[in-house]
Amino acid sequence: MGYLDLPIREIHKALGEGRVSPLELVEEAAKRIESDDCNAFEAVLLDQARQEAAKIGPFEEDNLLWGIPYVCKDNFSTKGIETTASSNILNGYVPLFDASVVKKLKERKCLLLAKTTLDELAMGGTGTTGHKGKTFNPFDPSHERMVGGSSCGSAASLAHGDAVFATGSDTGDSVRKPASFAGLVGFKPTWGRISRYGLFPFAPSLDHVGYFTHYVEDAAILFNALAGHDEMDFTSSFEMVKDYTAKLGEGIKGKKLLVIQEIIDSIDDAVNKEKFLALVKAIEKEGAEVVYAPFGLELLRSIYATYIVISCAEATSNDANLDGIKFGPYYGGASYQEVMANARTKGFSELIKRRFVIGSFALMKENQEDLFLRAQRNRAKIVEKVNSLLEGVDAILVPAAPSIAPKFNSASDRLSSEYLIADNHLALGNFSGLPSITLPYAFHDGMPLGINLMGKAFAEDELFALAKGIEELTGLAGLSVYAKKEGNL
Ligand code: GLN
């Protein structure tokens, strides 16, 4: 155990009492980062972090984030620091400005330790498609298991214990699914609640800034700093900001949760199913009501196709600016078209090219009605169903993934209900823009399993309260390979 394994409030106390300094926190992180063999980093920025720590100024009692070290997914623009989104097409690109999230964290005197790897341009969920290759799950020392993606480096680094929190982005599940595989709290808020300015777009109608922490309370503390309107992001909400830690003590007694029946039914592994049902029993024993309700099998099975059509269509249009001229390496050519073709041929991996083809195909005039517009209508249907299920309950509770982190070489049947439903349902939170949080609740074969809670729009304070209640029940908080815990259940 070290200071980095503690909740933010306790680190803050230790900093205030002079038991540890920001520079010592950076040194503690440096040792861990140097021994981190998960391939989690695009760039390690320890010298810069040491300099920042040395000139941080006097302790700020009312700023819980003062001197707190973090790592940042490499699709957030960082002024003066190469930012590639793990894509060769952006090699050498150094942004001239900070993403709003990075700027806010800087103003709060957080210390940036490293930029982390991702699936190229945040597309994908395996942590294998970025230009740095595979990122490994620190809970599996044999490195056979993935940590998931696309925020693979942030998840791996935090599960290794390198930092106090890690930023991520979530378009389909890219924070909340790897959080499940890595024993972490993974959170994304209501769409528009945290500014996306400076986050490389993947599919803006689905993109959310999210992050990983070791504790639910830390997620709420961070949200107090990051939530709010930003004039640089025209989709950012004007909704009043609250104190998101205010309800943390409320617990789950008297609350009502809804479990989507088909998601449980589509999980193949009987042990995982049993573990989830045991958690539900424990939640009921604590005084919460849990109801099971159907969503509609066909509608659930359509999530993935709907997601792929919409996200690829938005991606191909948003990434049209990656033309080999404005950013990244220049490969030359006789015409604009040739310059662009050279850069995109060399700069993108197979996965990206495939997704752009799907997206462009869906947007072609002759296909729009049958693909893009039909997907949009189906999205609306799905969202309507989510909202109707949420009426009269406090949140939807489901397993975040069907299993522990899969092995790299494992193949899944892409038409099975386990894949189409249990592996992809977290996109419900992106379609609807509702706040959603994953947290660990059990171990299986030495690997963590996570649950997910999805709540009502702009009611993040209530979602944190529920998550905190469940965290207390499971006793699984503060997990990393440096601070393994047994749990209560
Ligand atoms: N795994 C999903 C995909 O492949 C989600 C990615 C994300 O949320 N950025 O696109």
Boltz pocket constraint, residues with backbone or C-beta under 6 A from the ligand:
constraints:
  - pocket:
      binder: B
      contacts: [[A, 122], [A, 123], [A, 124], [A, 125], [A, 149], [A, 150], [A, 169], [A, 170], [A, 171], [A, 172], [A, 173], [A, 174], [A, 175], [A, 202], [A, 311]]
      max_distance: 6.0
